[in-house]
């Protein structure tokens, strides 16, 4: 067996998987708390990428170093997208809180279309170049042909933000309140937790991670348009389901699992069928383990 | 005038007219125009009718061809093969001398056996299916547009002869256009035997990352990558190849010969090769053809108008040079003598494809596509 090729594909899958995981967390957190599949989540990711592009464009004119631009682009994209996520929840989902489950779902699809068309109108429907904001590190040069600086930054940023999220959920008061709300919203409210605030926080965190993903991936792929959120969203959603929707470690695991599967399937079989493998995996999971890798089978509440 | 006198003169008049008709008919050159003039694809066929009208008006005003006026026989096939056979039969029985058309490859293919049997030249401005000329089944068929595989042929020849490629990776975007190009490219490389196809893969449009394919390109040790598809994937692929330090040259098609590609791929676009249509917009005859359309119809011409104009001119010129509408004499002229048209100076090869029409190779140099002569 050709180990070098195996490792190369593994590293490629790791980058790809981290990207999926970052976006999948947004899906899974929202689902965990209000049992809604937020179809507009991919669009938040796209908005993040566009915000990053605008920041990078403006700062590029003033000649800031690339890394400063990257940090600033990420910070502003996160703030901007967090505001979008917060507003989106208030506008599209909160009024439908008590409605049948299908209504917020349709509202989410509407939101997604709205945001795509908003970008077409406000920006463009064309492909735009995204500047390379991650410089080539000197120390990465010996292995740049298999694992570049961009890959390193993406994997590291995902790992750090996921670790931070885990600590936040596990050990802070707000995190505890979040878990309580996810388990049983009514009970949590009876115990004095402000569920509305928890839901808003969830949207803010999910959107921030999507924004981070948007900026990092765009600088990796070097381009963006208004549709990038769609495919990324579908793949991330698949990852969330694979990992067990509602479970945060599950989303991380699902993202990596999906990324590695795609990479190895493309490498050893054929990239012609990359999506076929991804979605066959989803179908197999839905048949044999519908609750995903880490998900718990729902307990019927009597 | 008495009553009988009136009858006599009517009879005489009728007799004269009756004698006139065949004599007059023999004195016109009948140009059949077949294509989609109604239905979904009318926008492909109507510009050809306009082209024929423009050229014929000009020719007739100048005294016709060899002293004969040119007459149009316009027939609508709606791009439907079953209609096309009817149209072809009708044109043959109406005594058309040459046919401009058909428009769609499918309809053209259905009509050609009838023209072959009737020894009638048919020249299409738009049917690009390679089989029409390459099969050798239709000796009466000509076209003034490059066939679908011409770009792939150009790309492969360029990669092997100019770039000295020995190992070629062929990548496509799984779409009709890109995959078609890639499959022709693979076929030509294998037939040529001078280089080998070391990788043949499709990429998924819209995927955030192509690292698996990029690693396969590295492993294949390809010195040239031939890509079939459009610019968004091409720029992503080139960017990721260069990021992973792969220096293989990149050759692609008309879908990549787009300024957006240069804008998006930035400095990595430098040195990329892409084929595109030969630029004819500066030819005086091209400008003249467009101006004539605007004058006659008040609008800018539609699809395939320059090619249709070129086909009409080529056929009429060949008839003029041959001095008759005899099939053998006219084909000989079409194949041997160059004619000036809005798409350039062309003549036809044995198979009926126009030489001098089609694509040339461009390279990105200093942020611009430059035609390589």
Interface residues (C-beta under 8 A of the other chain):
Chain A: X5 X8 X9 X11 X12 X13 X15 X16 X19 X126 X127 X128 X129 X144 X145 X146 X148 X150 X151 X217 X220 X221 X222 X223 X225 X227 X228 X230 X231 X232 X262 X263 X264 X266 X267 X270 X271 X272 X274 X275
Chain B: X174 X201 X202 X203 X204 X206 X207 X208 X209 X210 X211 X212 X213 X214 X215 X216 X218 X219 X231 X232 X235 X236 X239 X240 X243 X244 X245 X246 X260 X263 X264 X265 X266 X268
